[in-house]
Amino acid sequence: MANIRSAEKQRRQAEKAKVRNRGGKSRLKSALKTARSAVNEGKADLSAAFSEIDKAAKRGIIKNNTADRYKSRLSAAVKRATAK
């Protein structure tokens, strides 16, 4: 338990951020899962997934390089799927 008021406030802020980040991470994972299954089925609409990835990066849930990597791998998967 925090003894200092500023430490108590920081604990409250951290709790709120944790809930917010957990929700964003969950939305991101769901979007990635949906996009990957769509690629496997031959449907190549990545705009929703790219949007969710960009939002997560903008909000600081994931880093920019991680977002770029996710988008690159999804694009490569689409390219492989359409080449078959």
C-alpha positions in Angstrom: 0.0 0.0 0.0 1.3 3.4 -1.0 2.2 5.8 1.9 2.6 8.9 -0.2 -0.2 10.7 -2.0 1.6 10.9 -5.3 2.4 7.2 -5.2 -1.3 6.5 -4.5 -2.3 8.6 -7.5 0.3 6.9 -9.7 -1.1 3.5 -8.7 -4.6 4.6 -9.7 -3.4 6.0 -13.0 -1.5 2.7 -13.7 -4.7 0.7 -13.0 -6.7 2.8 -15.5 -3.9 2.5 -18.1 -3.7 -1.3 -17.6 -7.4 -1.7 -18.3 -7.2 0.6 -21.3 -4.2 -1.2 -22.7 -5.6 -4.6 -22.1 -8.7 -3.7 -24.1 -6.6 -2.3 -27.0 -4.4 -5.4 -27.0 -7.4 -7.6 -27.2 -8.9 -5.7 -30.1 -5.6 -5.9 -31.9 -5.3 -9.6 -31.4 -8.9 -10.2 -32.6 -8.2 -8.1 -35.8 -5.0 -10.0 -36.5 -6.7 -13.3 -36.0 -9.6 -12.3 -38.3 -7.2 -11.0 -41.0 -5.1 -14.2 -40.9 -8.2 -16.4 -41.2 -9.4 -14.3 -44.1 -6.1 -14.6 -45.9 -6.2 -18.4 -45.4 -9.7 -18.5 -47.0 -8.5 -16.4 -49.9 -10.2 -13.2 -49.0 -7.6 -10.4 -49.0 -9.2 -7.4 -47.3 -6.7 -6.1 -44.8 -8.0 -2.5 -44.4 -9.7 -3.3 -41.0 -6.6 -5.1 -39.7 -4.3 -2.3 -40.8 -6.5 0.3 -39.2 -6.5 -1.5 -35.9 -2.8 -2.0 -36.1 -2.3 1.7 -36.7 -4.6 2.7 -33.9 -2.7 0.4 -31.5 0.6 2.0 -32.5 -0.8 5.5 -32.2 -2.1 4.8 -28.7 1.2 3.3 -27.6 -0.1 -0.2 -27.1 2.5 -1.5 -29.6 5.6 0.1 -31.0 5.8 1.5 -34.5 8.2 -1.1 -35.7 6.0 -3.8 -34.4 3.1 -2.4 -36.2 5.1 -2.2 -39.4 6.2 -5.8 -39.0 2.6 -7.0 -38.5 1.5 -5.2 -41.6 4.4 -6.5 -43.6 3.8 -10.0 -42.6 0.1 -9.8 -43.4 0.9 -8.3 -46.8 3.4 -11.0 -47.5 0.8 -13.7 -46.5 -1.7 -12.2 -49.0 0.9 -12.1 -51.7 1.8 -15.8 -51.1 -1.9 -16.8 -51.0 -2.7 -15.0 -54.3 0.4 -16.5 -56.0 -1.0 -20.0 -55.5 
